[in-house]
Amino acid sequence: MNTFEEIRALLIAEFIKLKRTPVLWMSLAAPLFAVTVAFIASLTSGHKFYQPGVNPWTDFSAHILVGWALFVFPIYVCLQTALYSSLEHNTNGWSYLATLPVGKHSLIVSKYCWAVLMVAVSQVLLVVLTWVSGWLLAILKPSYGFQDYPMTMMPAEACLWVFLSGLTITAIQMLLSILFRSFVIPTGAGLIFVLGGVIARSLTVSIYWPFLWPILLLNNTPHSAQWRLTFGAAGTACFLIVSMFSIMQFGRTK
């Protein structure tokens, strides 16, 4: 069996394993939480946010994206990756996987593929839920004017770049969750990384902190037409570097 066939078989095996767990549901829970908070705020206090003559889709999308990029998305990745790897740690699955007649590199590649896929699904769901909740506001609160303007594509474009800039977070957290058996260590470390970045994001050196790249990419507000897309490229490049290190580390320790 060549490497491609090994990875394909392992991806199918991972899906069978994941569908019996709540891990996949987190991909829905995280964007649902972010959109629900913004939706409730708009429903109850939208008259403070949306002014006549201004496209409410833009403001509504911006409210969701800022909270998502700054807090919900990185914290979600920390929890998702830790929970995903704990499926193996809790059952000594890593030791069992190491005895299978497949390459160890293929094993870790399949894990990373699923981690990235679940993060990508959460981004897609965020876009869909943003549009759906906007249309609900058009029905429930026609005074806001959602029905008078075309639906903006900004959430889709922003989420694509947030996904790319956040790939490094995924890689770092996957590495930590593989190295440490305890669910608390990678989760706690991730939360410290996120909150520490938020506290220090006014500092110039914050541009080098991967956990801030999703929000820095948007210039702290999606309203800006000058998104710093270099953070998307940096996130992708660093993801490849950390992933390769993880593959080598897995082969050496597992």
Secondary structure, 3 states (H helix, E strand, C coil): CCHHHHHHHHHHHHHHHHCCCCHHHHHHHHHHHHHHHHHHHHHHHHHHCCCCCCCHHHHHHHHHHHHHHHHHHHHHHHHHHHHHHHHHHCCCHHHHHHCCCCCHHHHHHHHHHHHHHHHHHHHHHHHHHHHHHHHHHHHHCHHHCHHHCCCCCHHHHHHHHHHHHCHHHHHHHHHHHHHCCCCHHHHHHHHHHHHHHHHCCCCHHHHHCHHHHHHHHCCCCCCCCCCCCHHHHHHHHHHHHHHHHHHHHHHHHC
